[in-house]
Amino acid sequence: MNKKATTFLLVTAVLAAPLFAGGSRSASMTVSVEVIARTILTVDSQPSSVEITDSDVARGYVDLPQSVIFHVRSNAANGYTVQFQPLAGPFSRADINWGNALATVGSDGAWVTQPYQQGTTTATLGVRLTLAPGTQPGTYAWPVRFDAGSL
């Protein structure tokens, strides 16, 4: 190609480049994020069984102070609940003491509501198990299951 034709093509390409590149444009964009509430309960220590003695049977209950240690981590701004469900055993109810909260677990279960707390909450439960009529001394499986959920 000759020098004039090459120069013409080069100038044309430089001048036409913004048309093909689309130029610079701007636009507004809105972004929103929804954080899903999540509550995780982890049991650190809990008896696997309960030993019922003759004196427990005579008294009608067995006290297990500081028998369950667990921690809860939650990002739920409205707080969370800890739900207690009864399991099989010779017990008519369980009274769960958690700080200033008391839950009585019968056949329908029970729950305790807690407010939001940043970070991890460690807790200890005291439990009083009321014996059902006719309970005999012996070793029985731990009678209460529990879990947590966000409000």
DOZAMI-97468 format. One record per atom (N, C-alpha, C): residue number from 1; residue in three letters; atom name; x, y, z. Coordinates in steps of 0.2 Angstrom, whole numbers, plus 5000, padded with zeros to 4 digits. Layout:
<rs>
   num   residuo   atomo     c1     c2     c3
   NUM       ALA      CA      X      Y      Z
...
</rs>
This chain:
<rs>
   num   residuo   atomo     c1     c2     c3
     1       MET       N   5004   4994   5000
     1       MET      CA   5000   5000   5000
     1       MET       C   5004   5006   5000
     2       ASN       N   5002   5011   4997
     2       ASN      CA   5006   5018   4997
     2       ASN       C   5005   5021   5004
     3       LYS       N   5009   5026   5005
     3       LYS      CA   5009   5030   5011
     3       LYS       C   5003   5033   5013
     4       LYS       N   5000   5037   5008
     4       LYS      CA   4994   5041   5009
     4       LYS       C   4988   5036   5011
     5       ALA       N   4987   5030   5008
     5       ALA      CA   4982   5026   5009
     5       ALA       C   4983   5023   5016
     6       THR       N   4989   5022   5018
     6       THR      CA   4990   5019   5025
     6       THR       C   4988   5024   5030
     7       THR       N   4990   5031   5029
     7       THR      CA   4989   5036   5034
     7       THR       C   4981   5037   5034
     8       PHE       N   4978   5037   5028
     8       PHE      CA   4971   5038   5028
     8       PHE       C   4967   5033   5032
     9       LEU       N   4969   5026   5031
     9       LEU      CA   4966   5021   5035
     9       LEU       C   4967   5021   5043
    10       LEU       N   4973   5024   5045
    10       LEU      CA   4975   5024   5052
    10       LEU       C   4971   5030   5055
    11       VAL       N   4971   5036   5051
    11       VAL      CA   4967   5041   5054
    11       VAL       C   4959   5039   5055
    12       THR       N   4957   5036   5050
    12       THR      CA   4950   5034   5050
    12       THR       C   4949   5029   5056
    13       ALA       N   4953   5024   5057
    13       ALA      CA   4952   5020   5062
    13       ALA       C   4953   5023   5069
    14       VAL       N   4957   5028   5070
    14       VAL      CA   4957   5032   5076
    14       VAL       C   4951   5036   5078
    15       LEU       N   4949   5039   5072
    15       LEU      CA   4942   5043   5073
    15       LEU       C   4936   5039   5074
    16       ALA       N   4936   5033   5071
    16       ALA      CA   4930   5029   5072
    16       ALA       C   4930   5024   5078
    17       ALA       N   4936   5023   5081
    17       ALA      CA   4936   5019   5087
    17       ALA       C   4931   5020   5093
    18       PRO       N   4930   5027   5095
    18       PRO      CA   4925   5028   5100
    18       PRO       C   4918   5026   5098
    19       LEU       N   4916   5026   5091
    19       LEU      CA   4910   5024   5089
    19       LEU       C   4909   5016   5090
    20       PHE       N   4914   5013   5089
    20       PHE      CA   4914   5005   5089
    20       PHE       C   4914   5003   5097
    21       ALA       N   4918   5007   5101
    21       ALA      CA   4919   5005   5108
    21       ALA       C   4913   5007   5112
    22       GLY       N   4909   5010   5110
    22       GLY      CA   4903   5012   5114
    22       GLY       C   4904   5018   5118
    23       GLY       N   4909   5021   5119
    23       GLY      CA   4910   5027   5123
    23       GLY       C   4909   5025   5130
    24       SER       N   4910   5030   5134
    24       SER      CA   4909   5030   5141
    24       SER       C   4902   5031   5143
    25       ARG       N   4899   5027   5147
    25       ARG      CA   4892   5028   5150
    25       ARG       C   4892   5026   5157
    26       SER       N   4887   5029   5160
    26       SER      CA   4886   5027   5167
    26       SER       C   4879   5026   5169
    27       ALA       N   4877   5022   5174
    27       ALA      CA   4870   5020   5176
    27       ALA       C   4870   5019   5184
    28       SER       N   4864   5020   5187
    28       SER      CA   4864   5019   5194
    28       SER       C   4861   5012   5195
    29       MET       N   4863   5009   5200
    29       MET      CA   4861   5002   5202
    29       MET       C   4860   5002   5209
    30       THR       N   4855   4999   5211
    30       THR      CA   4853   4998   5218
    30       THR       C   4854   4991   5220
    31       VAL       N   4858   4990   5226
    31       VAL      CA   4859   4983   5228
    31       VAL       C   4857   4982   5235
    32       SER       N   4853   4977   5237
    32       SER      CA   4851   4976   5244
    32       SER       C   4853   4969   5246
    33       VAL       N   4854   4968   5252
    33       VAL      CA   4856   4962   5255
    33       VAL       C   4852   4960   5261
    34       GLU       N   4850   4954   5261
    34       GLU      CA   4846   4951   5266
    34       GLU       C   4850   4946   5270
    35       VAL       N   4851   4947   5276
    35       VAL      CA   4855   4942   5280
    35       VAL       C   4850   4938   5284
    36       ILE       N   4850   4931   5282
    36       ILE      CA   4846   4926   5285
    36       ILE       C   4848   4925   5292
    37       ALA       N   4843   4925   5297
    37       ALA      CA   4844   4924   5304
    37       ALA       C   4846   4917   5305
    38       ARG       N   4851   4915   5309
    38       ARG      CA   4854   4909   5310
    38       ARG       C   4856   4908   5317
    39       THR       N   4854   4903   5320
    39       THR      CA   4855   4901   5327
    39       THR       C   4858   4894   5328
    40       ILE       N   4864   4893   5331
    40       ILE      CA   4867   4887   5331
    40       ILE       C   4868   4885   5339
    41       LEU       N   4866   4880   5341
    41       LEU      CA   4867   4878   5348
    41       LEU       C   4871   4872   5348
    42       THR       N   4877   4872   5352
    42       THR      CA   4881   4866   5353
    42       THR       C   4882   4864   5360
    43       VAL       N   4880   4858   5361
    43       VAL      CA   4881   4855   5368
    43       VAL       C   4888   4853   5369
    44       ASP       N   4891   4856   5375
    44       ASP      CA   4898   4855   5377
    44       ASP       C   4898   4849   5381
    45       SER       N   4893   4848   5386
    45       SER      CA   4893   4843   5391
    45       SER       C   4886   4841   5393
    46       GLN       N   4884   4835   5393
    46       GLN      CA   4878   4833   5395
    46       GLN       C   4878   4826   5397
    47       PRO       N   4875   4824   5403
    47       PRO      CA   4875   4817   5405
    47       PRO       C   4872   4812   5400
    48       SER       N   4874   4807   5399
    48       SER      CA   4871   4802   5394
    48       SER       C   4865   4798   5398
    49       SER       N   4866   4798   5405
    49       SER      CA   4861   4794   5409
    49       SER       C   4860   4797   5415
    50       VAL       N   4855   4795   5419
    50       VAL      CA   4853   4798   5425
    50       VAL       C   4853   4792   5430
    51       GLU       N   4856   4792   5436
    51       GLU      CA   4856   4787   5441
    51       GLU       C   4851   4789   5446
    52       ILE       N   4845   4785   5447
    52       ILE      CA   4840   4786   5452
    52       ILE       C   4841   4781   5458
    53       THR       N   4842   4784   5463
    53       THR      CA   4843   4780   5470
    53       THR       C   4837   4779   5474
    54       ASP       N   4837   4775   5479
    54       ASP      CA   4831   4774   5483
    54       ASP       C   4829   4781   5486
    55       SER       N   4834   4785   5488
    55       SER      CA   4832   4791   5491
    55       SER       C   4829   4796   5486
    56       ASP       N   4831   4796   5480
    56       ASP      CA   4828   4800   5475
    56       ASP       C   4820   4798   5474
    57       VAL       N   4819   4791   5474
    57       VAL      CA   4812   4788   5473
    57       VAL       C   4808   4791   5479
    58       ALA       N   4811   4790   5485
    58       ALA      CA   4807   4793   5491
    58       ALA       C   4806   4800   5491
    59       ARG       N   4810   4804   5488
    59       ARG      CA   4809   4811   5488
    59       ARG       C   4805   4813   5482
    60       GLY       N   4805   4809   5477
    60       GLY      CA   4800   4810   5471
    60       GLY       C   4804   4814   5465
    61       TYR       N   4810   4816   5466
    61       TYR      CA   4813   4819   5461
    61       TYR       C   4821   4819   5462
    62       VAL       N   4825   4820   5457
    62       VAL      CA   4832   4820   5457
    62       VAL       C   4834   4827   5454
    63       ASP       N   4839   4830   5458
    63       ASP      CA   4841   4837   5456
    63       ASP       C   4848   4836   5452
    64       LEU       N   4849   4839   5447
    64       LEU      CA   4855   4839   5443
    64       LEU       C   4858   4846   5442
    65       PRO       N   4861   4849   5447
    65       PRO      CA   4863   4856   5446
    65       PRO       C   4869   4856   5441
    66       GLN       N   4869   4861   5437
    66       GLN      CA   4874   4862   5432
    66       GLN       C   4876   4856   5428
    67       SER       N   4870   4853   5426
    67       SER      CA   4871   4846   5422
    67       SER       C   4872   4847   5415
    68       VAL       N   4870   4852   5412
    68       VAL      CA   4871   4853   5404
    68       VAL       C   4875   4860   5403
    69       ILE       N   4880   4859   5399
    69       ILE      CA   4884   4865   5397
    69       ILE       C   4884   4866   5390
    70       PHE       N   4882   4872   5387
    70       PHE      CA   4881   4872   5380
    70       PHE       C   4883   4880   5378
    71       HIS       N   4884   4881   5371
    71       HIS      CA   4884   4888   5369
    71       HIS       C   4880   4889   5363
    72       VAL       N   4878   4895   5362
    72       VAL      CA   4874   4897   5357
    72       VAL       C   4877   4903   5353
    73       ARG       N   4877   4902   5347
    73       ARG      CA   4879   4908   5342
    73       ARG       C   4873   4910   5338
    74       SER       N   4871   4916   5338
    74       SER      CA   4865   4918   5334
    74       SER       C   4867   4925   5331
    75       ASN       N   4864   4926   5325
    75       ASN      CA   4864   4933   5322
    75       ASN       C   4857   4936   5322
    76       ALA       N   4852   4932   5325
    76       ALA      CA   4845   4934   5324
    76       ALA       C   4844   4941   5328
    77       ALA       N   4843   4946   5325
    77       ALA      CA   4842   4953   5328
    77       ALA       C   4836   4952   5333
    78       ASN       N   4831   4948   5332
    78       ASN      CA   4825   4947   5336
    78       ASN       C   4826   4943   5342
    79       GLY       N   4832   4939   5342
    79       GLY      CA   4833   4935   5348
    79       GLY       C   4832   4927   5345
    80       TYR       N   4832   4923   5350
    80       TYR      CA   4831   4916   5348
    80       TYR       C   4827   4912   5354
    81       THR       N   4825   4906   5352
    81       THR      CA   4822   4902   5358
    81       THR       C   4826   4896   5358
    82       VAL       N   4826   4893   5364
    82       VAL      CA   4829   4886   5365
    82       VAL       C   4823   4882   5367
    83       GLN       N   4822   4877   5363
    83       GLN      CA   4816   4872   5364
    83       GLN       C   4818   4866   5367
    84       PHE       N   4814   4864   5372
    84       PHE      CA   4816   4857   5376
    84       PHE       C   4810   4852   5374
    85       GLN       N   4812   4846   5372
    85       GLN      CA   4808   4841   5371
    85       GLN       C   4809   4835   5375
    86       PRO       N   4804   4832   5378
    86       PRO      CA   4805   4826   5383
    86       PRO       C   4806   4820   5379
    87       LEU       N   4810   4816   5381
    87       LEU      CA   4812   4809   5379
    87       LEU       C   4809   4804   5383
    88       ALA       N   4809   4798   5382
    88       ALA      CA   4807   4792   5386
    88       ALA       C   4810   4792   5392
    89       GLY       N   4807   4789   5397
    89       GLY      CA   4810   4789   5404
    89       GLY       C   4805   4789   5409
    90       PRO       N   4807   4787   5415
    90       PRO      CA   4802   4787   5421
    90       PRO       C   4801   4794   5424
    91       PHE       N   4800   4799   5420
    91       PHE      CA   4800   4806   5423
    91       PHE       C   4793   4809   5420
    92       SER       N   4790   4812   5425
    92       SER      CA   4784   4815   5423
    92       SER       C   4785   4823   5420
    93       ARG       N   4790   4826   5422
    93       ARG      CA   4792   4832   5420
    93       ARG       C   4799   4834   5422
    94       ALA       N   4802   4839   5418
    94       ALA      CA   4809   4841   5420
    94       ALA       C   4808   4849   5421
    95       ASP       N   4811   4852   5426
    95       ASP      CA   4811   4859   5427
    95       ASP       C   4818   4861   5425
    96       ILE       N   4819   4865   5420
    96       ILE      CA   4825   4867   5418
    96       ILE       C   4826   4874   5420
    97       ASN       N   4832   4876   5424
    97       ASN      CA   4834   4882   5426
    97       ASN       C   4840   4885   5422
    98       TRP       N   4839   4891   5419
    98       TRP      CA   4844   4894   5415
    98       TRP       C   4845   4901   5417
    99       GLY       N   4849   4902   5422
    99       GLY      CA   4850   4909   5425
    99       GLY       C   4843   4911   5428
   100       ASN       N   4840   4916   5426
   100       ASN      CA   4834   4918   5428
   100       ASN       C   4828   4915   5425
   101       ALA       N   4829   4911   5420
   101       ALA      CA   4823   4908   5416
   101       ALA       C   4822   4901   5419
   102       LEU       N   4815   4899   5419
   102       LEU      CA   4813   4893   5421
   102       LEU       C   4809   4890   5416
   103       ALA       N   4810   4884   5414
   103       ALA      CA   4805   4881   5409
   103       ALA       C   4803   4874   5412
   104       THR       N   4797   4872   5412
   104       THR      CA   4794   4866   5414
   104       THR       C   4793   4862   5408
   105       VAL       N   4796   4856   5407
   105       VAL      CA   4796   4852   5401
   105       VAL       C   4791   4846   5403
   106       GLY       N   4785   4846   5400
   106       GLY      CA   4780   4841   5401
   106       GLY       C   4780   4837   5394
   107       SER       N   4774   4834   5393
   107       SER      CA   4774   4830   5387
   107       SER       C   4774   4834   5381
   108       ASP       N   4772   4841   5381
   108       ASP      CA   4772   4845   5375
   108       ASP       C   4778   4849   5374
   109       GLY       N   4783   4848   5379
   109       GLY      CA   4789   4852   5378
   109       GLY       C   4789   4859   5381
   110       ALA       N   4794   4863   5380
   110       ALA      CA   4794   4870   5383
   110       ALA       C   4799   4873   5379
   111       TRP       N   4799   4880   5380
   111       TRP      CA   4805   4884   5377
   111       TRP       C   4806   4890   5381
   112       VAL       N   4812   4893   5380
   112       VAL      CA   4814   4899   5383
   112       VAL       C   4817   4904   5378
   113       THR       N   4814   4910   5378
   113       THR      CA   4816   4915   5373
   113       THR       C   4822   4919   5376
   114       GLN       N   4827   4920   5372
   114       GLN      CA   4833   4924   5374
   114       GLN       C   4834   4930   5369
   115       PRO       N   4836   4936   5371
   115       PRO      CA   4837   4942   5367
   115       PRO       C   4843   4941   5363
   116       TYR       N   4844   4945   5358
   116       TYR      CA   4850   4945   5354
   116       TYR       C   4856   4947   5358
   117       GLN       N   4861   4943   5357
   117       GLN      CA   4868   4945   5360
   117       GLN       C   4873   4944   5355
   118       GLN       N   4877   4948   5354
   118       GLN      CA   4883   4948   5349
   118       GLN       C   4888   4943   5352
   119       GLY       N   4890   4938   5347
   119       GLY      CA   4895   4933   5349
   119       GLY       C   4892   4927   5351
   120       THR       N   4896   4923   5355
   120       THR      CA   4894   4917   5358
   120       THR       C   4892   4917   5365
   121       THR       N   4886   4914   5367
   121       THR      CA   4884   4914   5374
   121       THR       C   4885   4907   5376
   122       THR       N   4888   4907   5382
   122       THR      CA   4889   4900   5385
   122       THR       C   4884   4900   5391
   123       ALA       N   4881   4894   5392
   123       ALA      CA   4876   4893   5397
   123       ALA       C   4877   4887   5401
   124       THR       N   4874   4886   5407
   124       THR      CA   4874   4880   5411
   124       THR       C   4867   4880   5413
   125       LEU       N   4864   4874   5412
   125       LEU      CA   4857   4872   5414
   125       LEU       C   4857   4868   5421
   126       GLY       N   4853   4869   5425
   126       GLY      CA   4851   4865   5431
   126       GLY       C   4845   4862   5429
   127       VAL       N   4844   4855   5431
   127       VAL      CA   4838   4851   5429
   127       VAL       C   4836   4848   5436
   128       ARG       N   4829   4848   5437
   128       ARG      CA   4826   4844   5442
   128       ARG       C   4821   4840   5438
   129       LEU       N   4822   4833   5439
   129       LEU      CA   4818   4828   5436
   129       LEU       C   4813   4825   5441
   130       THR       N   4806   4827   5439
   130       THR      CA   4801   4824   5444
   130       THR       C   4800   4817   5441
   131       LEU       N   4800   4812   5446
   131       LEU      CA   4799   4805   5445
   131       LEU       C   4792   4803   5444
   132       ALA       N   4790   4799   5439
   132       ALA      CA   4783   4797   5438
   132       ALA       C   4782   4792   5443
   133       PRO       N   4775   4791   5445
   133       PRO      CA   4773   4786   5450
   133       PRO       C   4776   4779   5448
   134       GLY       N   4778   4775   5453
   134       GLY      CA   4781   4768   5452
   134       GLY       C   4788   4768   5449
   135       THR       N   4791   4773   5449
   135       THR      CA   4798   4773   5446
   135       THR       C   4803   4769   5451
   136       GLN       N   4807   4765   5448
   136       GLN      CA   4811   4761   5452
   136       GLN       C   4818   4764   5452
   137       PRO       N   4822   4762   5457
   137       PRO      CA   4829   4765   5456
   137       PRO       C   4833   4761   5450
   138       GLY       N   4838   4765   5448
   138       GLY      CA   4841   4762   5442
   138       GLY       C   4844   4767   5438
   139       THR       N   4847   4765   5432
   139       THR      CA   4850   4770   5427
   139       THR       C   4846   4771   5421
   140       TYR       N   4844   4777   5420
   140       TYR      CA   4840   4779   5414
   140       TYR       C   4843   4783   5409
   141       ALA       N   4841   4783   5403
   141       ALA      CA   4844   4788   5398
   141       ALA       C   4842   4795   5399
   142       TRP       N   4846   4799   5397
   142       TRP      CA   4845   4807   5398
   142       TRP       C   4838   4808   5395
   143       PRO       N   4834   4812   5399
   143       PRO      CA   4827   4812   5397
   143       PRO       C   4825   4818   5392
   144       VAL       N   4829   4823   5391
   144       VAL      CA   4827   4829   5388
   144       VAL       C   4832   4831   5382
   145       ARG       N   4829   4832   5377
   145       ARG      CA   4833   4835   5371
   145       ARG       C   4831   4842   5370
   146       PHE       N   4836   4846   5367
   146       PHE      CA   4835   4853   5366
   146       PHE       C   4839   4855   5360
   147       ASP       N   4836   4861   5357
   147       ASP      CA   4839   4864   5351
   147       ASP       C   4837   4871   5351
   148       ALA       N   4840   4875   5347
   148       ALA      CA   4838   4882   5347
   148       ALA       C   4836   4884   5340
   149       GLY       N   4832   4890   5339
   149       GLY      CA   4830   4892   5333
   149       GLY       C   4829   4900   5333
   150       SER       N   4830   4903   5328
   150       SER      CA   4830   4911   5327
   150       SER       C   4822   4913   5328
   151       LEU       N   4821   4919   5331
   151       LEU      CA   4815   4922   5331
   151       LEU       C   4814   4926   5324
</rs>
